[in-house]
């Protein structure tokens, strides 16, 4: 991207970090690359997380800023590289294979809300291997939900408003519904997995932005849609009512400045949250209290997403603000 546009983007992101944080919207599966390098860990064996280490480095010059991830049963991971406009497969040995590069908008993406550059965001994987992911360009012809079937070509299956920023993505396989957070419009959209018209599922005020980006990370958990709000530093729970309607929003945690994506640990409603701007990972308890379990000392570079496979935690960092080392960190989750 042209230097002046990138400079504008970093100014916007830096401003957001002062107030709360940075860009949108899980992490990688059992990746154990042979070239894994060690990083100093701030966690001991008795801490919630231990043995943190950098397991993979991505190429910033190629736009490999990992934004979101979907895990595969064979140990592969499907990652969106936001600035590269790409979907990639990362093998268990750490090899990166680009599966798709999305078309650049005619205007270069300068009208993409809040950011000023086109980017790929949330991604999920269906049981049959189909990938669904989000693309934001600020143009009506490209912004929306995209699908990539194994061996196929990417195609848009649902348009989303060009003046919004589709960010987090979650799949409910039971109802064949995709849920999408819009960080600019403060909306959660629902879209059939077969494609079609997007419906505003919730426009609750708790989803709104207050300066930069609002609703961000997204998960389906225990009969509810869970979302984060980056500007407000909150974790939100919205029950799914009969007929698929949205229930009343419950604020489950506050004080999480710069919260991006998150993942449940498997212990009830306990979750791990990526705090993008601060460069930290927090362990959030069901009562809303939280503690820091990873920091920049562990190699975090503006973490964007988290995933778990067993007791291994995967944290992706996009280096949006640090502009140094987008990477994957692995850590052990202690019982």
C-alpha positions in Angstrom: 0.0 0.0 0.0 1.3 3.5 -0.7 3.4 5.0 2.1 1.1 8.0 2.8 -2.0 5.7 3.2 -0.1 3.4 5.6 1.1 6.4 7.6 -2.5 7.6 7.9 -3.6 4.1 9.1 -0.9 4.0 11.8 -1.9 7.4 13.0 -5.5 6.3 13.4 -4.4 3.1 15.1 -2.1 4.9 17.5 -4.8 7.4 18.4 -7.1 4.5 19.2 -4.5 2.8 21.3 -4.4 5.8 23.6 -8.1 5.5 24.3 -8.5 1.8 24.2 -6.8 -0.2 21.4 -6.7 -1.1 17.8 -8.2 -3.2 15.0 -10.3 -6.1 14.7 -10.9 -9.6 14.7 -8.7 -16.6 17.6 -5.4 -18.2 16.8 -3.8 -21.3 15.4 -4.1 -25.1 16.0 -1.3 -27.5 16.8 1.5 -25.7 15.1 4.9 -26.9 16.1 7.3 -25.5 13.5 10.8 -26.9 13.5 12.1 -23.3 13.6 10.3 -22.4 16.8 12.3 -20.0 18.8 12.1 -19.4 22.6 10.9 -16.3 24.2 11.1 -15.2 27.8 7.9 -16.2 29.7 6.4 -14.2 32.5 4.3 -17.2 33.7 5.5 -19.9 36.0 4.3 -23.4 36.2 1.8 -22.5 38.8 0.4 -19.5 36.8 -2.6 -19.8 34.6 -0.4 -19.9 31.5 3.2 -21.2 31.3 5.9 -22.0 28.8 5.1 -19.2 26.4 7.2 -19.2 23.3 7.2 -17.7 19.8 6.4 -20.6 17.5 6.1 -18.8 14.1 7.0 -15.5 12.6 5.0 -13.9 9.7 6.3 -11.6 7.0 5.2 -8.0 7.6 6.5 -6.9 4.2 4.0 -9.3 2.5 1.0 -8.0 4.6 1.0 -11.1 6.8 -0.8 -9.4 9.7 -2.8 -12.3 11.2 -6.2 -11.1 12.1 -8.3 -14.2 12.8 -8.1 -18.0 12.7 -10.1 -21.2 12.2 -8.8 -24.5 13.4 -8.9 -27.8 11.4 -8.9 -31.3 12.8 -5.7 -32.3 11.0 -3.6 -29.7 12.9 -3.8 -27.1 10.2 -5.0 -23.5 10.7 -6.8 -21.1 8.4 -5.7 -17.6 8.9 -6.8 -14.2 7.5 -3.9 -11.9 6.7 -5.6 -8.5 7.1 -3.3 -6.2 5.2 -2.5 -8.9 2.5 -6.3 -9.4 1.8 -5.5 -13.1 2.0 -6.7 -16.4 3.4 -3.8 -18.7 4.2 -3.3 -22.3 5.5 -0.7 -22.8 8.1 0.5 -26.4 8.4 1.4 -28.1 11.7 5.1 -27.5 10.8 4.5 -23.8 10.3 4.5 -23.7 6.5 2.3 -20.9 5.0 0.3 -21.5 1.9 -1.9 -18.7 0.4 -5.3 -20.1 -0.5 -6.9 -16.9 -1.8 -6.1 -13.2 -2.4 -9.2 -11.1 -2.7 -9.6 -8.5 -5.4 -8.5 -5.0 -4.5 -11.3 -2.4 -4.6 -11.1 0.1 -7.5 -10.3 3.0 -5.2 -7.7 1.1 -3.3 -9.8 0.8 -0.2 -9.2 4.4 1.0 -12.9 4.7 2.0 -12.8 1.6 4.3 -14.4 3.0 7.4 -12.1 3.8 10.4 -9.0 2.3 8.7 -8.7 3.5 5.2 -7.4 0.2 3.7 -9.1 -3.0 2.6 -8.7 -6.0 4.9 -9.8 -9.6 5.5 -11.1 -10.2 9.0 -13.0 -12.9 10.8 -12.9 -16.5 9.6 -14.7 -19.8 10.5 -14.5 -23.3 9.2 -17.6 -25.6 8.6 -17.4 -29.3 9.3 -17.1 -30.0 5.5 -14.0 -27.8 5.2 -15.8 -24.8 3.8 -14.3 -21.5 5.0 -16.4 -18.4 5.6 -14.6 -15.1 6.1 -15.2 -11.3 6.0 -13.8 -8.7 3.7 -14.1 -4.9 4.3 -13.3 -2.5 1.5 -15.6 0.5 1.9 -17.2 -0.4 -1.5 -20.5 -2.0 -2.1 -19.3 -4.5 -4.6 -16.8 -6.3 -2.3 -17.7 -5.7 1.4 -19.4 -8.7 3.0 -19.3 -12.4 3.8 -17.2 -14.6 1.5 -17.0 -18.4 1.1 -14.2 -20.7 0.0 -14.9 -24.3 -0.6 -12.0 -26.8 -0.6 -10.3 -26.6 -4.0 -12.6 -23.8 -5.1 -12.4 -20.0 -5.6 -13.6 -17.4 -3.2 -17.0 -15.9 -3.8 -19.1 -13.3 -1.9 -22.3 -14.9 -0.6 -23.8 -11.9 1.3 -23.3 -8.2 1.0 -22.8 -6.0 4.1 -23.0 -2.2 4.3 -20.0 -0.5 2.7 -20.1 2.1 5.4 -19.5 -0.5 8.1 -16.6 -2.7 9.2 -17.5 -6.4 9.4 -15.1 -7.8 11.9 -15.8 -10.8 14.1 -17.5 -14.0 12.6 -19.1 -17.0 14.3 -20.9 -20.0 13.0 -23.9 -21.8 14.5 -24.0 -25.1 12.7 -27.3 -26.1 14.3 -29.2 -23.2 12.7 -26.9 -22.8 9.7 -26.4 -19.2 10.7 -23.4 -16.9 10.5 -23.1 -14.0 13.0 -21.1 -10.9 12.1 -20.0 -8.0 14.3 -19.9 -4.6 12.7 -17.4 -2.5 14.6 -18.4 0.8 13.0 -22.2 0.4 12.8 -22.5 -1.2 16.3 -24.5 -4.2 14.9 -24.5 -7.9 14.9 -25.7 -9.3 11.6 -27.0 -12.7 10.9 -26.5 -14.4 7.5 -27.6 -17.9 6.3 -24.7 -20.1 5.5 -26.2 -20.6 2.1 -25.9 -16.9 1.5 -28.5 -14.2 0.9 -29.6 -11.1 2.7 -28.0 -10.0 5.9 -30.3 -9.2 8.8 -29.6 -6.9 11.7 -29.8 -9.4 14.6 -28.9 -6.9 17.3 -28.3 -3.1 17.4 -28.1 -2.8 21.2 -26.3 0.3 22.4 -23.7 -1.9 24.2 -22.4 -2.8 20.7 -21.7 0.8 19.7 -18.3 2.4 19.1 -17.4 5.4 21.3 -14.5 6.8 19.2 -12.9 4.1 17.1 -14.3 0.5 17.0 -17.2 -1.1 18.9 -18.4 -4.7 18.6 -15.4 -6.8 17.7 -14.7 -10.4 18.7 -17.5 -13.0 18.5 -18.2 -16.5 19.7 -21.2 -18.8 20.1 -21.2 -20.3 23.6 -23.9 -21.9 25.9 -26.9 -20.8 23.9 -25.7 -17.2 23.5 -23.8 -15.0 21.2 -20.8 -13.5 23.0 -19.1 -10.3 21.7 -16.5 -7.8 22.8 -16.5 -4.1 22.5 -13.1 -2.7 21.9 -13.8 1.0 22.7 -15.8 0.1 25.8 -13.5 -2.7 27.0 -16.4 -5.1 27.7 -17.4 -8.7 27.2 -21.1 -9.0 26.3 -23.5 -12.0 26.3 -26.7 -12.0 24.2 -29.0 -15.0 24.7 -30.4 -16.6 21.5 -34.2 -16.8 22.1 -36.8 -19.0 20.6 -37.0 -18.4 16.9 -33.4 -17.2 16.8 -34.2 -13.7 18.1 -31.7 -11.7 20.2 -32.3 -11.4 23.9 -31.3 -8.7 26.4 -27.6 -7.9 26.4 -25.7 -8.8 29.6 -22.3 -7.2 30.3 -20.1 -10.0 31.7 -16.8 -8.1 32.1 -15.5 -4.6 32.0 -12.2 -2.8 32.2 -10.6 -4.7 29.4 -9.0 -1.8 27.4 -8.3 -2.7 23.8 -10.1 -6.0 23.8 -10.1 -7.7 20.4 -11.0 -11.4 20.0 -11.2 -14.1 22.7 -11.7 -17.8 23.3 -13.3 -19.9 26.0 -10.9 -22.1 28.0 -13.3 -25.0 28.4 -13.9 -24.1 32.1 -17.5 -22.8 32.0 -17.6 -19.1 31.0 -13.9 -18.5 31.7 -12.1 -17.0 28.7 -8.9 -15.6 27.4 -9.0 -12.2 25.8 -6.5 -10.5 23.4 -5.9 -6.9 24.5 -4.6 -5.5 21.2 -3.3 -2.0 22.0 -1.8 -2.8 25.4 -0.1 -6.0 24.0 -1.5 -8.3 26.6 -3.6 -11.4 27.1 -6.1 -11.5 30.1 -7.7 -14.4 31.8 -11.3 -13.4 32.5 -13.2 -15.3 35.2 -17.0 -15.9 35.1 -17.5 -13.2 37.7 -15.9 -10.7 35.4 -12.6 -10.3 37.2 -9.5 -10.7 35.2 -5.7 -11.0 35.4 -2.9 -10.6 32.9 -1.3 -13.9 31.8 0.9 -12.8 28.9 2.5 -9.5 28.0 4.9 -8.0 25.5 7.7 -9.6 27.5 6.4 -12.9 26.0 6.7 -11.6 22.5 3.1 -10.2 22.1 2.9 -7.7 19.2 -0.7 -6.3 19.3 -2.5 -9.6 19.8 -5.6 -10.0 17.7 -6.9 -13.5 18.3 -6.8 -16.6 20.6 -7.6 -20.3 20.2 -7.2 -23.4 22.3 -6.5 -27.0 21.4 -6.6 -29.1 24.5 -4.3 -27.3 27.0 -2.3 -25.5 24.4 -3.1 -21.8 23.8 -2.4 -20.1 20.5 -2.1 -16.3 20.3 -1.8 -14.4 17.0 -0.2 -11.0 17.0 -0.5 -8.7 14.0 2.0 -6.0 15.0 -0.4 -3.2 13.8 1.2 -0.6 16.1 4.6 -2.1 16.9 5.2 -2.8 13.2 7.9 -5.3 14.2 7.1 -9.0 14.4 3.7 -10.5 13.6 3.8 -13.9 15.1 2.2 -16.9 16.7 2.8 -17.6 20.4 2.1 -21.0 22.0 1.6 -21.4 25.7 0.4 -24.1 28.1 -2.9 -23.6 30.0 -2.6 -25.0 33.5 -5.6 -26.5 35.2 
